[in-house]
């Protein structure tokens, strides 16, 4: 499995609109978990936690038309990215055991 955890900062007052865009797509082949969370300490910050069956599936998802459209729509609302980390998930509630 392949994982990503990252913090995204939205423009002032745009966090909820950006979250709507990020959570609109419900089907990405190979995606085992895609969680978008509000940062309670920062009114503009969003944490995204992803688990994929492989790094290749994640890369392929970035080419999907729905994902490309979401990126184009959301990009103007994003002021920055930070705390980005790749992980190697090993299991947990909702994830298959390997």
TORFIMAR-908693 format. One record per residue: x negated, y negated, z negated of N, C-alpha, C in turn; residue number from 1. Coordinates in nm, 3 decimals. Example, Ala and Ser with C-alpha at 12.3 -4.5 7.8 and 13.67 -1.06 7.14 Angstrom:
BEGIN
PT     n_x     n_y     n_z    ca_x    ca_y    ca_z     c_x     c_y     c_z   k
PT  -1.319   0.569  -0.780  -1.230   0.450  -0.780  -1.320   0.330  -0.780   1
PT  -1.285   0.225  -0.708  -1.367   0.106  -0.714  -1.290  -0.003  -0.787   2
//
This chain:
BEGIN
PT     n_x     n_y     n_z    ca_x    ca_y    ca_z     c_x     c_y     c_z   k
PT  -0.084   0.118   0.000   0.000   0.000   0.000  -0.088  -0.124   0.000   1
PT  -0.030  -0.234   0.042  -0.098  -0.362   0.052  -0.010  -0.467  -0.014   2
PT  -0.070  -0.551  -0.097   0.007  -0.653  -0.166  -0.053  -0.792  -0.154   3
PT   0.034  -0.889  -0.169  -0.005  -1.030  -0.170   0.073  -1.101  -0.280   4
PT   0.004  -1.189  -0.350   0.069  -1.276  -0.448   0.016  -1.415  -0.420   5
PT   0.107  -1.511  -0.403   0.061  -1.646  -0.373   0.156  -1.752  -0.423   6
PT   0.100  -1.869  -0.443   0.176  -1.984  -0.487   0.186  -2.083  -0.372   7
PT   0.307  -2.128  -0.346   0.335  -2.225  -0.242   0.397  -2.348  -0.308   8
PT   0.357  -2.465  -0.263   0.415  -2.588  -0.317   0.499  -2.656  -0.210   9
PT   0.622  -2.686  -0.247   0.715  -2.752  -0.156   0.710  -2.903  -0.176  10
PT   0.749  -2.975  -0.073   0.762  -3.120  -0.085   0.866  -3.152  -0.192  11
PT   0.850  -3.265  -0.254   0.941  -3.309  -0.360   1.087  -3.293  -0.317  12
PT   1.163  -3.220  -0.398   1.305  -3.201  -0.372   1.339  -3.099  -0.265  13
PT   1.241  -3.030  -0.209   1.265  -2.935  -0.099   1.252  -2.789  -0.141  14
PT   1.223  -2.762  -0.268   1.198  -2.625  -0.309   1.316  -2.533  -0.280  15
PT   1.436  -2.570  -0.318   1.550  -2.481  -0.299   1.578  -2.456  -0.150  16
PT   1.564  -2.559  -0.069   1.583  -2.543   0.076   1.478  -2.447   0.134  17
PT   1.354  -2.461   0.088   1.247  -2.373   0.134   1.273  -2.229   0.088  18
PT   1.319  -2.212  -0.035   1.352  -2.078  -0.084   1.460  -2.014   0.002  19
PT   1.559  -2.091   0.042   1.666  -2.038   0.129   1.608  -1.986   0.260  20
PT   1.514  -2.059   0.316   1.449  -2.015   0.441   1.367  -1.889   0.417  21
PT   1.290  -1.887   0.308   1.202  -1.773   0.279   1.279  -1.644   0.249  22
PT   1.400  -1.656   0.201   1.477  -1.538   0.162   1.585  -1.500   0.263  23
PT   1.591  -1.568   0.375   1.697  -1.542   0.474   1.676  -1.413   0.551  24
PT   1.551  -1.375   0.577   1.523  -1.255   0.656   1.527  -1.133   0.565  25
PT   1.612  -1.038   0.597   1.626  -0.922   0.509   1.566  -0.794   0.565  26
PT   1.506  -0.801   0.684   1.452  -0.680   0.744   1.315  -0.705   0.806  27
PT   1.214  -0.647   0.743   1.079  -0.653   0.798   1.020  -0.513   0.786  28
PT   0.997  -0.446   0.899   0.945  -0.309   0.895   0.817  -0.299   0.812  29
PT   0.815  -0.203   0.721   0.699  -0.182   0.636   0.700  -0.260   0.507  30
PT   0.794  -0.352   0.492   0.802  -0.433   0.369   0.875  -0.353   0.261  31
PT   0.806  -0.327   0.152   0.863  -0.252   0.041   0.922  -0.344  -0.065  32
PT   0.869  -0.466  -0.073   0.917  -0.562  -0.172   0.874  -0.702  -0.129  33
PT   0.967  -0.797  -0.137   0.938  -0.936  -0.104   1.016  -1.020  -0.204  34
PT   0.947  -1.076  -0.301   1.011  -1.149  -0.411   0.968  -1.295  -0.406  35
PT   1.066  -1.384  -0.408   1.041  -1.527  -0.413   1.092  -1.575  -0.549  36
PT   1.006  -1.647  -0.623   1.042  -1.691  -0.758   1.008  -1.838  -0.778  37
PT   1.093  -1.906  -0.853   1.065  -2.044  -0.891   0.963  -2.045  -1.005  38
PT   0.872  -2.140  -1.000   0.777  -2.160  -1.111   0.846  -2.250  -1.213  39
PT   0.872  -2.200  -1.334   0.943  -2.281  -1.433   0.863  -2.401  -1.483  40
PT   0.731  -2.402  -1.461   0.647  -2.512  -1.510   0.622  -2.619  -1.404  41
PT   0.665  -2.593  -1.280   0.641  -2.687  -1.171   0.764  -2.689  -1.081  42
PT   0.835  -2.799  -1.079   0.962  -2.810  -1.006   0.948  -2.795  -0.855  43
PT   0.825  -2.797  -0.804   0.804  -2.785  -0.659   0.737  -2.653  -0.619  44
PT   0.699  -2.571  -0.716   0.620  -2.452  -0.686   0.706  -2.326  -0.673  45
PT   0.661  -2.239  -0.583   0.725  -2.111  -0.555   0.615  -2.004  -0.559  46
PT   0.645  -1.892  -0.622   0.555  -1.776  -0.622   0.616  -1.670  -0.530  47
PT   0.533  -1.613  -0.444   0.579  -1.508  -0.353   0.496  -1.383  -0.380  48
PT   0.564  -1.273  -0.406   0.499  -1.145  -0.432   0.548  -1.047  -0.326  49
PT   0.455  -0.990  -0.251   0.489  -0.900  -0.143   0.419  -0.765  -0.160  50
PT   0.490  -0.657  -0.124   0.429  -0.525  -0.118   0.467  -0.465   0.017  51
PT   0.364  -0.418   0.088   0.381  -0.360   0.221   0.326  -0.218   0.222  52
PT   0.374  -0.139   0.316   0.319  -0.003   0.327   0.176  -0.006   0.378  53
PT   0.137  -0.116   0.447  -0.001  -0.129   0.495  -0.030  -0.275   0.531  54
PT  -0.156  -0.308   0.538  -0.199  -0.441   0.580  -0.154  -0.467   0.724  55
PT  -0.155  -0.364   0.805  -0.114  -0.376   0.945   0.034  -0.413   0.957  56
PT   0.119  -0.357   0.872   0.261  -0.392   0.874   0.281  -0.538   0.839  57
PT   0.205  -0.586   0.742   0.214  -0.728   0.707   0.175  -0.814   0.827  58
PT   0.063  -0.782   0.891   0.017  -0.859   1.006   0.121  -0.857   1.119  59
PT   0.181  -0.741   1.142   0.283  -0.729   1.247   0.406  -0.813   1.215  60
PT   0.439  -0.824   1.086   0.558  -0.901   1.048   0.546  -1.048   1.087  61
PT   0.425  -1.099   1.088   0.404  -1.239   1.121   0.434  -1.269   1.268  62
PT   0.449  -1.165   1.349   0.480  -1.181   1.491   0.629  -1.164   1.521  63
PT   0.708  -1.124   1.422   0.851  -1.106   1.444   0.918  -1.240   1.473  64
PT   1.010  -1.244   1.570   1.077  -1.371   1.603   1.144  -1.439   1.483  65
PT   1.209  -1.362   1.397   1.275  -1.422   1.280   1.174  -1.482   1.184  66
PT   1.060  -1.418   1.168   0.956  -1.470   1.080   0.892  -1.594   1.142  67
PT   0.867  -1.590   1.272   0.812  -1.707   1.342   0.907  -1.827   1.328  68
PT   1.037  -1.803   1.341   1.136  -1.911   1.327   1.137  -1.966   1.185  69
PT   1.129  -1.878   1.086   1.126  -1.923   0.946   1.001  -2.006   0.918  70
PT   0.888  -1.964   0.972   0.764  -2.039   0.954   0.778  -2.178   1.014  71
PT   0.830  -2.186   1.135   0.846  -2.314   1.203   0.942  -2.406   1.126  72
PT   1.048  -2.350   1.074   1.148  -2.429   1.000   1.096  -2.474   0.864  73
PT   1.021  -2.385   0.797   0.974  -2.415   0.662   0.847  -2.497   0.655  74
PT   0.761  -2.487   0.755   0.630  -2.553   0.752   0.636  -2.702   0.713  75
PT   0.730  -2.781   0.767   0.732  -2.923   0.729   0.764  -2.947   0.581  76
PT   0.819  -2.848   0.513   0.855  -2.863   0.371   0.744  -2.819   0.278  77
PT   0.636  -2.762   0.330   0.528  -2.708   0.248   0.416  -2.809   0.238  78
PT   0.375  -2.838   0.113   0.265  -2.932   0.093   0.135  -2.861   0.056  79
PT   0.142  -2.732   0.025   0.017  -2.662  -0.006   0.036  -2.518  -0.048  80
PT  -0.077  -2.447  -0.047  -0.085  -2.308  -0.091  -0.199  -2.299  -0.192  81
PT  -0.182  -2.214  -0.293  -0.291  -2.193  -0.390  -0.273  -2.057  -0.454  82
PT  -0.372  -2.018  -0.531  -0.365  -1.893  -0.608  -0.320  -1.775  -0.522  83
PT  -0.380  -1.759  -0.406  -0.346  -1.649  -0.317  -0.439  -1.531  -0.343  84
PT  -0.379  -1.414  -0.362  -0.457  -1.295  -0.393  -0.403  -1.174  -0.320  85
PT  -0.492  -1.093  -0.264  -0.455  -0.963  -0.209  -0.461  -0.862  -0.325  86
PT  -0.371  -0.765  -0.321  -0.369  -0.660  -0.423  -0.355  -0.524  -0.357  87
PT  -0.375  -0.420  -0.436  -0.353  -0.282  -0.391  -0.251  -0.219  -0.485  88
PT  -0.121  -0.239  -0.457  -0.018  -0.181  -0.543  -0.032  -0.030  -0.551  89
PT  -0.005   0.025  -0.668  -0.014   0.169  -0.689   0.120   0.232  -0.727  90
PT   0.221   0.152  -0.751   0.353   0.204  -0.785   0.422   0.115  -0.885  91
PT   0.540   0.155  -0.921   0.621   0.078  -1.014   0.768   0.096  -0.979  92
PT   0.853   0.033  -1.053   0.997   0.044  -1.029   1.028  -0.010  -0.890  93
PT   1.093   0.072  -0.810   1.131   0.033  -0.675   1.027   0.063  -0.569  94
PT   0.909   0.106  -0.608   0.805   0.137  -0.511   0.780   0.287  -0.504  95
PT   0.749   0.337  -0.384   0.721   0.480  -0.373   0.589   0.516  -0.440  96
PT   0.580   0.636  -0.489   0.453   0.684  -0.547   0.364   0.733  -0.434  97
PT   0.237   0.704  -0.446   0.141   0.751  -0.344   0.045   0.848  -0.408  98
//
